[in-house]
Amino acid sequence: MPLIRLTEPQSMSELAMITSLLEGSGIAYIVQNEHMSSLYPGLPILTSHVMVDECNQVHAKVLLSRLRLEVRDVSSQP
């Protein structure tokens, strides 16, 4: 299955909450630019991206909505 962008956390604490929730729910994920975004905060090109399998997208979005986090739609971005 192809990986898709689920969300772009705005801080390291938001990233920690998201990854903890995904791990606890058994959803595999990858974080792109995890460490680069902490080195240069505020640069949009270096923001972290949480990626999940396409088949897990709906379940992951529901979980994040329960945390009342805004899931940013980045599917139209390259």
N, C-alpha and C positions, 0 to 999 in steps of 0.2 A: 504494500500500500504506500502511496506517496505521502510524504509529510506536508502538513499545511501549518501556516502561522495561526496560532490560537490567540495570542495577545502579546503586547509589548509592555512589560512592567515599567512603571515610572520610577521605581526605586528598588534598592536591594531588599528592603523589607517586604515590599509587595511581591517580588520574585520569590522570596523564601516562603511566603504564604501560599503562593500558587503552586510551587513545586511540591510543597508538603501535602497539599490537598490532592494533587495528582498522584503522588506516590501512595498516599493512604487509600486511594480509590483504585489502585492497580492499573493506572493509565500510564503507559510508557511515554516519555517525552524527551526532547533534546532542547537545550538552551544554547542558541547561537549568540556569540559575542558576550557571554556571561561575564568574563573578567575584563574585557575591553571597556565595557560601559562604566565599570567602577573606576577605571583609570582616568577616563575623560568624561565625567558626568555632564550632561546637557548637550552633547553633540549628537544630533539626530541620526547621523550615519552609523553611530556606534551603539545604538540602543539594543538591549537584549530582546530576543525573539523566542518565545516559547513555542516549540513545534510539537505537534502530535500527529498520529496517524489519522488519515482522513476518516476512517471508520469510527474513531473516538471523538471526533469534533463535537457532535451534538451533546454527548454525555459530559464532556469537559466544560462546555459552555454553560450547561445547567448547573454543574458544580460551582463554577465561578460566580454565577448569578446569585447563588445562595449566600455567598460571601458579600454580596452587594458591591462587587468590583465591576467596573466598567470593562466589558470585553470589547476591545477595539477591533473593528473589522478592517483587516489589512489585506484581505484577499485580492483586492484590486491593485495592490502595490507589487512591484516585481520582486 
